[in-house]
């Protein structure tokens, strides 16, 4: 029997470390999620799918939570997770997104100067507080969750515990281009038999599905916002590519999307009633 779990937060959310017994009364954690998982299942196989961190900040949003914004249109400017759209605390415009990104980067950089990179990324305050309640940054504004996409820092913690052969890491962009090839790669990694070729072709040919029927692809993000995000993530992408010994994880080969208006088309049509038969979407 094969059992799996697909909780993305397990990869990056280490903010509960002070509650772990071995970390109590410590200024830095010695035990994190990877250690706990290793203890429970030392032979677990881990599959990580990473997307260009800049484009994780854009492209889709939850329409139901956008009040009085293009009421009859199933589109918006960007995707910004629960702290921006789901809680209805930000204006859904490209400029508002730009302001939020600038504030997020300023807050994070200030935190790093005060506490260090790791402690900031593992701090629950960075994850859930939407404004700078300590007035450390002289700009009160909604923030975005840019910390989720600092892959290299989190991956280092997993590699401290698990050997490389137990972790398969692929790019979402590559999977989207060759679903069948990557499924075969996953099957080999899990040491299970391939599905019949006809079944793989059926999966690859199916319409993509998002997590909910309320998401749409739209744009554009301001060029200055993309430039700012690319500058911020450059360091971490280079670290990631060094850790994996693979320059693909700098995402320099991926076409830039800022300034391009991505409207809903037939290939990415959202079904009224999502079916389990649909291939998981490239969210």
N, C-alpha and C positions, 0 to 999 in steps of 0.2 A: 504494500500500500504506500502511495506517495501523498504526503500532506504538505500543503503550502500556505503561505500567508503573504499578502501583498500590501502591507502598510508602509507607505513611503516615509512616514515620520520616523520609523525605526532606524533608518539610515542616518538621519541628521539630528534628531531631537534628543540630545543628551542632557537636557536641562533639569531632569529629575535626579541628577547625580548626588546632591546633598542628602537625599532620602535613603540612599543605599548605605547599609550598615557599615561597610568597610570604608566609606568616605566621611563618616560623621566626625566633626571637629577638625576636618582637614581643609586647607585653603585651596587645594586642587584635587580633582578626582584621581583615584587609582583604579577604580572599577567603573566601567561604563557598560552600555548595552551589549557590545560585542563580547565582553567577558561573561555576562550573564547568559547570553545565548550559547556561548561555548560550553558553559557548565551544564546547561540543559541538554544540548545536542551538539556534541563535539564534531560530528561528521556532517553537519548541515551543509547543503549547497546553497550559495547565495547568488542571486541574479540581480544585477544592478543595471538599469537602463537610464542613461543620462542624456539630457538635451542641452543644446547651446544655452548657457545660463542667461544670456541677454534675451533670447526669444522666449524663455520661460516667463519673462515679465510681461509679455504681450500676447496678442492674437485672439484671446477669447475672454468672455466675461459672463456673469450671471445676470440675465436680463431682468428677472423678476424683482431684483433688489434695486433697480435703477428707477427712481421715482421721477416722473415728468420729464424724462429725457428721451426724445424721439419716440413717443409713446407707441406708435404703431410699427416701429421698425425693429426687426429682430437682429440688431447689430449694435456695437458700441466700439469704443476706441481701443480698449486694452483689457488684459486680464490681470487682476491684482490680488487674488486670494481673499480669504475671509476678513483680514484686517482692513481691507479697502472697499470691497463691494458687498460682501455678505452682511457686514455690519452697517452698511449705508452711511459711512462717515466721510466719504470722499466724493468730489464732483467728477463724474465720468467724462473728462475731456483730456486731450493730449497734453495740454499745458498743466493741468492739475497733476497728471501723472509725472510730468517732468519735475514739478515742485516736490512731489513726494519722494522721487528718486534722489534728488539733491539732499533733502532732509535726512533720508535714510543713510546715505553715504557719510554725511557730516556726523550723524549720531554714532555710527559704527566706528569711524576713524577716531572720534573723541574717546569712545569706550576703549579702543585698543591702546591708546596712549595711557589710559588710566589703569587698565587691568591686564592688558595683553590679549592677543588674538584669540587664544583658545578659551579663556574664561569668558570673554564676551560672547563667543558663539555658543557656549554651553550655558549661558545665562537666560533664565526664563523671562527676565524683564525684556530682553531683546526680542523675544518671541511674541509676547502678548501685550506689552504696553504700546499704545498707539501714538502717544505723544511724549515729549521729553519732560517727564514730571519733575525731574531734578533741575530743570533749567540749565542743563549742561551745554546745550546747543541753543543759540539765540534765535531759533526759528521754531515756532509752534506750528506744526503741520502734520498731516497724516503721513505715516511711513509705510514703505513697502517691505516685503519679506525678502530682501536681497540675500540675507544670510543663508537661506535655504540652498542657494546655488553655489556656495563656496565649497565645492565638492572635495577638493584636495585635503582640507583639514579633517573632514569627517572620515574620508577613506583611509587616511593614515592610521586612525584609531582601529579600523577594522583589520588592516594589515598587521597591526601589532599582535593581533590575537589569532587570525586565521591565515593559513598559507594561501598563496596566490591561486593554487589549483582549486581551491574551494570557492572562489569568487569569479564569476563571469561578468564582465562589464562590456556593454555594447552601447552604441549611440542610437538614440531614438531616430535620428535622421537616416541612418543606415538601415535600420529595421524597416522603416517606412518604404524604402526603395526596394528592398529585397526581403519580404516577409518570409517566403518559403525557405530561402537560404539560411536566414537567422533562426527559424524554428528548428531546422536540422541541426544547427550549431548548438542550440539549447538542449535538444534531445541527446546529443553526444555528451554534452557537459553533465547531464543528469544520468547518463548511462542507461537510457531507455531506448526502446526500438522506435524507429521513425514511423510516422503515420504513412499510410499508403499515398503514393504520389497524387492520386485523384483527390484525396482528402486535403492534401496540402494545397493543391491548385484551387480547390473550392474555398479554402480559408483565405488564400491570397487574393482571390477575385471578389470577395465580398465587400460590401459597402462598409466604410469605417463608421464607428459609432463613438460618440463622446460619452462622458460619464452621465450627463443628463441631457434631456431634450431642450434645455433652455440656454444652451451655449451656442454661440455663433462666431464665425471668423470675420474679423473686421480690421480696420486700420485707418490711417497709419499712425505710427509713433513718430514723434518729432525727431529729426536727424540729430539735434543736439542732445536729446535724451539717449539715443543709441550710442552716440560717441562717448557720452559720460559713462554709460554702463560698460561699454567695451574697454574703456580705460580702467575702470574699477576691477573688472574680472580678468584682465590680461595676466596679472601676476598669478592668480589662482589657477587659471587654465594652463599656464606654463608649468606650474608645480604639478598639476594633474598629469600632464603629458609626460613629465619627467618620471613621476611615480610609476606610470603605466608603460613607460618607454614607447610611447606612441604619439606622434605629432598630430594625429587626427583629433585628439582631445583638446586642441587649441581652437577648433571649429573655424579655422581660417579658410577652409574650403567651402563653407556654407554661404550661399548668397545672402546678402543683407536684405532685410525686409522693410527698413524704415523708409517712409515716403511712398510705399506701394499699398494700394487699396485692395485688400483681400476680401472680396465679397463671397457670400455663400454660392456655391455652384453645385451641379448635380452630383459630382463625385463625392462631395462631403455633405450630401443631403442628410438631414437628421430625421430618422424615422419617428413617427408619432408614438409608437409603442416599442421602445428598445427591446430587442430580443437577445437571449443568451447566445444565439447562433451568430450574432454579429461579432466581428473581430474587434478586440479592445482598441479604443481610439488612440490616435497620436495626440494626446492632450498637451 
